[in-house]
Amino acid sequence: MKLILLRHGQTDQNRSDRWQGVQDPDLNEVGLRQAELASAALRKYGISRILSSPLKRAKQTAAIVAREAGLTVREDPRLVERNLGPFEGLTTHEILRITGLRSFSITSREIDAYAGVEKWSQVVERSRSFIGSVSVLDGVTLAVTHGGFMQAAVDILLGDGHSPVRFGNCGYLYVHTVDSLVLEHEVVRLEEYVH
């Protein structure tokens, strides 16, 4: 399997530290430019197909890469971000104040019990299902998705003992596996390919 997981470009909510979850804002101007830069950086992989979360920020990012690669985009609902229920649209500070937690991230299991929040284990299972379905495909698959989904995938592909990776907007993970054995992987942050 050759798989690239690309996080979407920036939105105004990203810029203002507001957790989006399944909210559906557009990319901002910075995000559109990030997607252009990512598209250029991804040329070297010879992408065979592009799959995208159905959320606009991912679809807009995928469309920019697809235009450059001469491919079409197919949506896959498994690639959507974790539903944060009542915490969507809030800043980290607001979530900490409401929950009494000392820290918060998209992978926080402490919020699983709140109504409307997708359990972290469900995100992991979506990720596992997606990886299983692309593992049988030839060529290079690009999946445009979100930070939470990507962290679940990192844990599955590289082992949950792997140090947490925070993917900035348009950061990506490339993984090449054979029979579930990781032959090579690369974590790339946007600043690594901005000239």
Secondary structure, 3 states (H helix, E strand, C coil): CEEEEEECCCCHHHHCCECCCCCCCCCCHHHHHHHHHHHHHHHHHCCCEEEECCCHHHHHHHHHHHHHHCCCEEECHHHCCCCEHHHCCCEHHHHHHHHCCCCCCCCCCCCCCCCCECCHHHHHHHHHHHHHHHCCCCCEEEEEECHHHHHHHHHHHHCCCCCCCCCCCCCEEEEEEECCEEEEEEEECHHHHCC
